[in-house]
């Protein structure tokens, strides 16, 4: 429809021009003594328009001719830029392909051509690092910092990642600290920092970061749980020589982070330092929530506290877990300590019926020695030794 309107408009304009020329009786007199020339106004308009068109074409041709060298230069520059862009793309592709030597070569060419010099330097640094050429790596990292200020954050991230891979965790933390001052923290930086603090042994920092990452749903819950467990185990081991420090630390551990391995390590540490009452309370609180057979074994080895109450508690647990060999051994040992010979023998024999173990045989052997039943004691000593050789 729009095209039709244009055609009708052109036709109307042509008719108007034709009618105007037909009705125009004007003329133009050109006088250059002693010459005179008279032409119609219509012809003068046509000649003037034609002259203008010729003049424009001549000027346009001259301008194009004079601008040809500049256009040739621009064309060559564009061609060089396109070629350099392809080289840069090849460098990225080769880096991801694992062809680090060729990636370094292409990145060097792209950097020399001035195509994204900061990124080209980063690609070259990563390729050099993968090739274990530390001097080239450091040189390219310095160039990346100087060539393009916009890549400063990317440079710091790459530096932290490479420091982690080189197990230079303190240097990685320094780079991440500088990044935080520039742009704050984001998830990728937090993950790098978590790895660096794990390597540096900063387990309190690991716990803090893992909780932040858990809030942001940045890592799977299983990974977060394992990281927290490792941090707690390391902190418990560090505090295992100071009862006050260990007690204060355990009181600060959130309930949801007191998994089996954490409670087990804490109970062992408390028992080793002679804080058996604290170990007893810790184990009882844990077992009332979730059952762990390893904790019952430690519980049975504790000597302090009221044995009668502990035996009663274990017998309550036994009604819920009648086939737990560790619980039966613990009951047998505590009954032995209370000189309840018959109950001790019954529990230990029941433990062997559930699962044969060296510990149950040794406890029975001790019991029979105490009862001066030497032959039966020797049978269980030999059984224990046989299991020890397996």
Order of alpha helices (4+ residues) and beta strands (2+ residues): alpha-beta-beta-alpha-alpha-alpha-alpha-alpha-alpha-alpha-alpha-alpha-alpha-alpha-alpha-alpha-alpha-alpha-alpha-alpha-alpha-alpha
